[in-house]
């Protein structure tokens, strides 16, 4: 039995999924709280990102608004930093913190931060693994074709490895952001506490996603017998 009411799936994966749900609620709560406080420097998110990049020796990276909420990201392939409309134009501590975090990624890219280089190289394979692995796994079980199941697990492993590599990249970007915001005088030590809540809550979502991926991978390995056991004939797709 795969997924569905499989007790093993519930045992391994449900706690991680619960953590992911709590983490998502936590980031929204921390972001709302941070949005209530204006940065004493009066800079908007876009201005903060520009200053942080300049302090980090990065120039020539355009900053663009993008639709949505918390859709902020740095695009290493096009060397563009994109901020959600609210964070682009507002001067809240939440906006400044999120923008500075993305600027931290731009600095990582410019300085060839090793784990970011590895992460960027893994993006195509991780996308393939995430999209194709479940269908291949179900097909392998339905056809009783172990090679197809192991291929699916191998592809899914790439997606999980991407998440593991991404964790220190995200933590490093947040550390850079908080340090440079204070060094440049954009936020005070007291304001950094609020910024820290927002960025730490965001980091927790990455931790939860990684744990979910690892627990799902472990489930697949056990159910297919890849850990040394043999699948029961009753182990059908639910």
C-alpha positions, -999 to +999 in steps of 0.1 A: +000+000+000+014+034-010+000+067+005-037+067+013-043+052+047-010+034+050-001+035+087+036+037+078+031+068+056+011+084+084+038+076+109+067+089+089+053+118+069+024+133+089+046+149+116+066+166+089+035+178+071+021+191+104+054+210+109+051+224+074+016+237+081+026+253+114+057+268+097+035+284+070+012+299+096+042+311+116+057+330+087+024+347+079+021+357+116+056+370+118+053+388+085+021+405+097+038+415+129+069+429+111+047+448+087+033+469+116+067+484+124+083+511+102+121+510+099+136+541+116+158+547+086+126+552+064+140+531+035+117+509+014+124+473+007+138+481-027+161+508-012+173+484+015+181+457-010+201+482-031+221+494-001+228+459+011+240+449-024+262+480-026+277+473+008+284+437-004+302+449-035+274+440-059+263+464-087+243+462-119+215+440-104+181+455-112+154+453-086+119+448-100+084+445-084+066+412-089+029+403-083+018+384-052+027+383-015+060+368-003+069+360-039+103+377-034+133+360-050+167+365-066+170+351-101+206+340-106+201+331-143+190+366-152+208+385-123+176+402-113+162+407-078+124+406-076+103+418-047+066+415-041+049+448-047+043+454-009+079+447+000+092+467-029+075+500-019+069+497+019+093+507+047+082+481+072+107+460+090+092+429+074+097+444+039+133+456+047+142+422+062+129+401+033+144+424+007+178+423+024+176+385+025+172+384-012+200+408-016+220+383+004+214+358-023+227+383-049+259+387-029+263+350-026+260+348-064+285+375-070+310+360-046+304+325-060+293+311-026+300+274-031+267+260-019+247+284-040+268+273-071+259+237-063+223+245-057+220+263-090+235+234-109+210+211-093+179+230-102+171+212-135+176+177-120+157+186-089+128+199-110+128+167-130+130+145-099+101+163-082+078+162-112+085+127-125+093+106-095+058+099-082+044+089-116+074+066-122+071+051-088+034+043-092+041+029-127+068+008-113+046-007-086+017-012-110+039-030-135+059-048-108+091-034-124+117-028-097+141-009-120+115+017-127+108+021-089+145+025-082+148+051-110+119+070-094+135+069-060+168+081-075+151+110-091+132+119-060+165+117-040+178+145-062+149+167-052+155+159-016+192+166-019+184+199-034+164+208-004+192+198+019+217+219+001+193+248+000+191+250+038+225+265+045+222+287+015+190+303+030+205+305+065+236+322+052+216+347+032+197+356+063+228+360+084+243+383+058+211+403+056+208+409+093+245+418+098+246+442+069+213+459+078+228+468+112+262+476+099+247+501+074+225+516+101+193+507+083+179+489+113+188+492+150+196+464+174+160+465+187+146+465+152+168+435+143+148+414+168+117+419+147+136+413+114+150+381+130+115+368+138+105+372+101+136+356+087+137+328+112+101+320+105+108+319+068+138+296+074+115+272+093+094+267+062+126+254+044+134+231+073+098+217+072+100+212+035+133+194+038+120+171+066+089+163+046+111+153+016+134+132+037+105+114+054+088+107+021+121+094+007+125+071+037+089+058+031+096+051-005+128+032+004+110+011+030+080+003+009+100-007-022+124-028-002+153-006-013+166-006+023+171-044+022+137-058+028+112-073+003+079-057-007+049-077+002+026-087-027-001-068-009+019-036-012-003-021-039-010+015-048-039+027-027 
